[in-house]
């Protein structure tokens, strides 16, 4: 019984000395076997979340108007192949229907 008490005292003493030494030199021990938590991505297939980004699709309003703002890398999906890019590289860049294209009178 005396031996186990003696061992606990010695262990406590050395643990305190090591902690004091680490504190003096500014060392913070880290656990090397920890890994960051994995990232879990949940895909939603509900009908309301299927098509949230409609800003990159050619719309009936674009067709009716005959133009929309956008540069070379902002051409909307479904833009007719005969539409022309005007003022490329500027803030007023736009895709326009050709001048001689049929445009209904609304």
C-alpha positions in Angstrom: 0.0 0.0 0.0 2.8 2.4 0.8 4.4 1.6 -2.5 1.4 2.6 -4.6 1.1 5.9 -2.6 4.8 6.5 -3.2 4.4 5.9 -7.0 1.4 8.2 -7.2 3.4 11.0 -5.5 6.3 10.6 -7.8 4.1 10.6 -10.9 2.2 13.7 -9.7 5.5 15.4 -9.0 7.0 14.7 -12.5 3.7 15.6 -14.2 3.8 19.0 -12.4 7.5 19.5 -13.4 6.7 18.7 -17.1 3.7 21.1 -17.1 5.8 23.8 -15.5 8.5 23.3 -18.1 6.0 23.4 -21.0 4.5 26.6 -19.6 8.0 28.2 -19.3 8.9 27.5 -22.9 5.4 28.2 -24.3 4.8 24.8 -25.7 1.3 23.5 -26.1 1.1 19.8 -26.6 -1.3 18.7 -29.3 -2.9 15.4 -30.1 -1.5 14.2 -33.4 -4.0 11.5 -34.2 -7.1 13.8 -34.4 -8.6 14.4 -37.8 -11.1 17.1 -38.8 -14.7 16.0 -38.9 -15.8 14.8 -42.4 -18.0 17.2 -44.4 -21.4 15.7 -45.2 -23.2 17.0 -48.2 -26.9 16.2 -48.4 -28.5 16.4 -51.9 -32.1 17.3 -52.0 -34.3 15.9 -54.7 -37.5 17.5 -53.7 -39.3 19.2 -56.6 -39.2 22.6 -55.0 -35.3 22.6 -55.0 -34.7 21.1 -58.4 -34.2 24.3 -60.4 -33.3 27.2 -58.1 -31.0 29.0 -60.5 -33.1 30.4 -63.3 -30.9 33.4 -63.9 -28.7 31.6 -66.5 -31.6 30.5 -68.7 -32.9 32.3 -71.8 -36.5 33.3 -71.0 -39.6 34.3 -73.0 -39.1 37.8 -71.6 -35.6 37.9 -73.1 -37.0 36.8 -76.4 -39.8 39.4 -76.3 -37.4 42.2 -75.3 -34.9 41.2 -77.9 -31.9 41.6 -75.6 -30.4 40.9 -72.2 -27.3 42.2 -70.3 -24.4 39.8 -70.2 -20.8 39.5 -71.5 -19.2 36.7 -73.5 -18.9 34.4 -70.5 -22.5 35.2 -69.4 -24.4 33.9 -72.4 -27.6 32.3 -71.2 -28.5 28.7 -71.9 -30.9 28.6 -74.8 -29.9 31.9 -76.4 -30.6 31.6 -80.1 -27.4 31.1 -82.1 -28.0 34.2 -84.3 -28.0 36.6 -81.3 -25.1 39.0 -81.3 -22.8 40.2 -78.5 -22.7 44.0 -78.3 -20.1 46.1 -76.3 -18.2 43.1 -75.1 -15.9 43.7 -72.1 -17.9 46.7 -70.8 -20.5 47.1 -68.1 -23.2 47.5 -70.8 -22.4 44.3 -72.7 -25.5 42.7 -74.0 -26.8 39.9 -76.2 -29.1 41.2 -78.8 -31.4 39.7 -81.5 -30.1 40.6 -85.0 -31.6 43.8 -86.4 -33.4 42.1 -89.3 -34.8 39.3 -87.1 -38.6 39.0 -86.8 -39.8 40.6 -83.6 -43.5 40.3 -82.8 -45.4 43.5 -82.1 -46.8 43.1 -78.5 
